Amino acid sequence: KDVAKNKYMLMLLFSLFVGCIAVIGRMSVLSYYVIYVMNSYTLISIMFTTLTLTQLVGNLFLPIATRKFGKIRWFLIMMMAWSIGCILLFFIPATNTVLIMVVTAVIGFAASSSSICFGMMADCIVYGDFKMGVRDEGFVFSFQSLSVKLGTAIVGAVAIPLLYAVGYTPNVEQTQTVSTMINMIVNVVPGVLNIIAIIPMFWYKLDEKTVNDMTQKLEERKEA
């Protein structure tokens, strides 16, 4: 009940839930794009390694970026970069391996936005304490974990069946139409979902100054 009154937490949980579906869904079918659109098995490991390493770089860069831009602004920048990168891949010719890998590196770097959610969740806890006098970290982070698990479950139930629904046949060369649909499922659909995940966050107002002011006032209340 108290979580439902915390509008910023609801925004963040929605963004996390839909964004989780986008990211995990894409990762679960990415190999199909490499095999049946790029026509290469050898690039699978290179693609996933690039995503992992560039996300690690993005995580290392987070303290600098969030201090300069603020958590919410950097979160939005990275989320938009991830979405644009995915949608852009749909239009890049499958033979242009170099450009595909460059955009993949950008997508990996932008995926570091997921790490910002933990700091933003802490800000939502401060807001709940300030507005409603409720500070239950365990309950809040369990909601965050639940949203990720629920998103993962939905991906497991939908992702592969969706490929079969567009005509995918295992272990054979796909028709041009099916290859295009695989490309769309792997790149466009997650990109659009991630944009949907971003929308509520434009009304998220818990910047560093606001959170610091609330923290200070909470301390004054305790001392009074």
PyMOL commands that set and color helices and strands:
alter all, ss='L'
color gray80, all
select helices_A, chain A and resi 2-5+7-36+43-69+71-91+97-110+113-132+137-165+176-203+208-223
alter helices_A, ss='H'
color red, helices_A
deselect
rebuild
show_as cartoon
